[in-house]
Amino acid sequence: MNLPKTYTEFCKTYPEIAAAYRKMGEKIHEHGPLDERSRALVKLGLAMGARLEGGVHSQTRKALEIGLTDEEIRQVALLGIPTLGFPASMANMTWVEDILDK
């Protein structure tokens, strides 16, 4: 996976904080009944709802890694239209396509 330079530099500069952050994420993923696929969809939707371009990029990459299809990922952006609005959902679609087009 081609990670953003800012993230890789953070990990090099603050390895202990990065490790603790990763460990927290692992523990959260282990807790609760949601399977990996459901968690990926939820996290993608959360990033979209918060309008976090980098988060949408990251969660799209992670969703692809675990086998979600391009169409499943695009549907998450489309589902936002009635809740987030058309402009926000089009921004999310653009951010998803940044990754899917690679």
C-alpha positions as CSV (number, residue, x, y, z in Angstrom):
1,M,0.0,0.0,0.0
2,N,1.3,3.5,-0.9
3,L,0.8,5.4,2.3
4,P,0.7,9.2,2.4
5,K,4.1,10.9,3.1
6,T,2.7,12.8,6.1
7,Y,1.7,9.5,7.8
8,T,5.0,7.7,7.0
9,E,7.0,10.7,8.3
10,F,4.8,10.7,11.5
11,C,5.6,7.0,12.1
12,K,9.3,7.6,11.6
13,T,9.4,10.7,13.9
14,Y,7.1,9.3,16.6
15,P,7.3,5.5,16.4
16,E,6.0,4.9,19.9
17,I,2.9,7.1,19.4
18,A,2.3,5.5,16.0
19,A,2.6,2.0,17.5
20,A,0.1,3.0,20.3
21,Y,-2.3,4.4,17.8
22,R,-2.2,1.2,15.7
23,K,-2.6,-1.0,18.8
24,M,-5.7,1.1,19.9
25,G,-7.2,0.6,16.4
26,E,-6.5,-3.2,16.6
27,K,-8.2,-3.5,20.0
28,I,-11.3,-1.5,18.9
29,H,-11.6,-3.8,15.8
30,E,-11.4,-6.9,18.0
31,H,-14.2,-5.6,20.3
32,G,-17.8,-6.2,19.3
33,P,-19.8,-8.3,16.9
34,L,-19.1,-6.5,13.5
35,D,-17.1,-8.5,11.0
36,E,-14.2,-7.0,9.0
37,R,-16.4,-6.1,6.0
38,S,-19.0,-4.3,8.1
39,R,-16.4,-2.4,10.0
40,A,-14.8,-1.3,6.7
41,L,-18.1,0.0,5.4
42,V,-18.9,1.8,8.6
43,K,-15.5,3.4,8.8
44,L,-15.7,4.6,5.2
45,G,-19.2,6.1,5.9
46,L,-17.8,7.8,9.0
47,A,-15.0,9.4,7.1
48,M,-17.4,10.5,4.4
49,G,-19.8,12.0,6.9
50,A,-17.0,13.9,8.6
51,R,-15.9,15.1,5.2
52,L,-12.3,14.0,5.7
53,E,-10.6,13.7,2.3
54,G,-7.6,11.8,3.7
55,G,-9.8,9.6,5.7
56,V,-11.9,8.7,2.7
57,H,-8.7,7.9,0.7
58,S,-7.4,5.7,3.6
59,Q,-10.7,3.9,4.2
60,T,-11.2,3.3,0.4
61,R,-7.7,1.7,0.2
62,K,-8.4,-0.4,3.3
63,A,-11.8,-1.5,1.9
64,L,-10.1,-2.6,-1.4
65,E,-7.5,-4.5,0.5
66,I,-10.1,-6.7,2.3
67,G,-12.0,-7.4,-1.0
68,L,-14.8,-4.8,-1.2
69,T,-15.7,-4.1,-4.8
70,D,-15.5,-0.7,-6.5
71,E,-19.3,-0.7,-6.8
72,E,-19.8,-1.4,-3.1
73,I,-17.5,1.5,-2.2
74,R,-19.3,3.8,-4.6
75,Q,-22.6,2.8,-3.1
76,V,-21.4,4.2,0.3
77,A,-20.9,7.6,-1.3
78,L,-24.3,7.4,-3.1
79,L,-26.0,6.5,0.2
80,G,-24.9,9.8,1.5
81,I,-26.9,11.9,-0.9
82,P,-30.2,12.0,1.1
83,T,-28.3,12.5,4.4
84,L,-25.2,14.5,3.7
85,G,-26.5,16.3,0.6
86,F,-25.6,16.1,-3.1
87,P,-22.5,18.4,-3.0
88,A,-20.9,16.5,0.0
89,S,-21.6,13.2,-1.7
90,M,-20.1,14.3,-4.9
91,A,-17.0,15.4,-3.0
92,N,-16.9,11.9,-1.4
93,M,-17.3,10.3,-4.8
94,T,-14.4,12.3,-6.1
95,W,-12.2,11.2,-3.2
96,V,-13.2,7.6,-3.7
97,E,-12.4,7.8,-7.4
98,D,-9.0,9.3,-6.5
99,I,-8.1,5.8,-5.2
100,L,-10.2,3.6,-7.5
101,D,-8.7,5.2,-10.6
102,K,-5.2,4.2,-9.5
